[in-house]
Amino acid sequence: MTENQQQVAGLVLAAGGGRRLGGRPKALLQHHGRPLVEHAVGVLRAAGCTRVHVVLGARADAVRERAELEGCVLVENPEWEQGMGTSLRAGLDSLAGTGARAALVSLVDQPGIGPEAAGRVLAGYRDESSLVSAAYDGVRGHPVLFGSAHWAGIAETATGDRGARAYLRAHEPAITLVECGDVARPYDIDTEADLVHLE
């Protein structure tokens, strides 16, 4: 196991209620016959994260029941309806005191981003000051790696659906961009029309 794999924890944000999908939680959408949240965890594990935390919100009980998430730390976000920022805060909080020096953060609704892209971002980790982001044709996207030195600052600015956007904008020069457009497609599953991406 490389040093990166021991020091970087995977963090899947899977709390969304799928408002534009008629209230179907994104974590439970089917992809290759399994819930999307299982797929997202598998991607981070395949990329090299041995520890994976999953933030649940909408229909968390149903997700626990239907998805096989053995070995994951499941984090409940009671404030999930307020947006992704609350999930990011809950996830980073759950990593405090675990010894993780960075978090590789992925979104449950981006199944076009696989282990290759996640692995490239993970490989950009140097220490707790690292800020690494996948890029698609030069445009910043997910997954994103946050060294633990940044967690408090991110938690302060993570509000609504914006997550870490404000923090990243303020720290743009410090971000290492890793081009992943050749190995991943960064679409979101947000609306009924996007369901064509699921297999």
C-alpha positions, 0 to 999 in steps of 0.5 A: 500500500502506498503512502497516499493510500494510507493517508488519503481517505475517500469521501462520497457525498451521497445525501441528495434527494434528487429534487429534479428527479421526482424526489428519488435519492441519487444514492439509490439510482441503479447503475449496472444493476447496483445502487449508484452509491455502491458504484461511487464507493467502488471507484474510490476503492479502485483508485486506491482509497482504503478508507471511505466515508459516505455522507447519507441524507435523503432516505438514509435508512433505505440506502443503508438497507439496499446498498452494500457499503461494508467497510465504509463509515456512514455519516448521516447529514440531518441538514442535507436539504440545505445543500451539498455544503452541509454534506461536505462539512459533515464528511470532513468532520467525520474524518477529524481524528482518523489520521487522514491527512487528505480527503478525496471527495467525489459526488455520487451523481457522476458515474462517468468519472471512474477509477482512472480519473480518481487515481490521477487526482490521488497521485497528486497528493503530497501532504496536508497542504495539497489541493488537487482537482480533476480538470476536463479540458482545463476546467476544474471538476471532480474529484477534488483532493483537500489536504487536512490543512484546508478542512477548517477553511472549507467548512467555514465557507461551505454553504448551500449547494456550493460546497468548496467552490468559494474556498477553491476560488480564493485559493486558485493559485494553490490548486494542482489541476490534473487533466482527466478529460481523456479518461472520464466524462463529468456529467451529473445525473440531475434531471430525468433526461440525464438518466440515459447515462445510467446503464 
